[in-house]
Each structure stands twice: as C-alpha cells, then as structure tokens.
Amino acid sequence: MRSIETKIRVRYADTDMSGIVYNANYLVWFEVARGEFFWQEGKDYGRDIEARGYHWPVIEANLRYHAPAFYGDLVTVRAWIEDVKSRAMTIRYEVWRDESKLCSGYTKHMNIDKQGRPTAFPEDIRKLISSEE
C-alpha cells in the first residue's frame, strides 16, 4: 500500500510538565496524517467523503510508545491504509525522529451514512483508499 509522510514540529503546547510530548497528542498527529493522506492524493475528505453523505468515525485506536519526543523536535508521521473491508478500514501510523521510532499504532474507521448506519464503501471511494503504489 502507498504511504504518506508529513512533518510536524513539536510545540510547547504538545508537551507535559516533564517536557515530553503528552501521550494523547500522538492521536492528533495521526489525524493530521489522515488528512494529509487525502491532500497528497489531490482529494479533500470534506468535499469527497462528507459532502457525499459519508463519515468515518474512529471506532478503535491503538498506540504503542517506543521513545519520547520533546519540544522542538521535528517528527515525521507516516500513514498508510493497511486493510479495507466492505464497511471499515484500518490506517497504520508511525512517528519518527530521525532514525528513532517514537510511536506506532492504528485507527479503525467505520463508513457510516447520514443516519449513522454502517454502509459499504462506494466503489470509487474503495478504489481511492485501497489502491497500491
């Protein structure tokens, strides 16, 4: 599967009192990478998914912390779609600083309609999210 990379500079607001990135901020960085996945494909999640009546809520999230990140670090967040089912997908992430893996994890998303019911991905959206490099 194709992957994207995006760089994020750790802000002071991202850290806790010990100067280490607060654990929940990695989920925010995962979201940044999800958005970048679409931007780098020339797509817009708001226009190409939500405006068509679909939403992709996170139904599961998993993070594993390998090493801390600190204020001022320039980190790279990698994201790729690992698995696509009829109504759900899994996106994998890794956060790196230079050659050090800081965090890895995934989010699972359900494709739901305007009424909040799980529904199958339309074929054109399935092609967008499941095509290989």
Beta strands, then each sheet from edge to edge (+ up, - down):
strand 1: 3-9
strand 2: 58-65
strand 3: 74-84
strand 4: 88-97
strand 5: 100-110
sheet 1: 1+ 3- 4+ 5- 2+
end
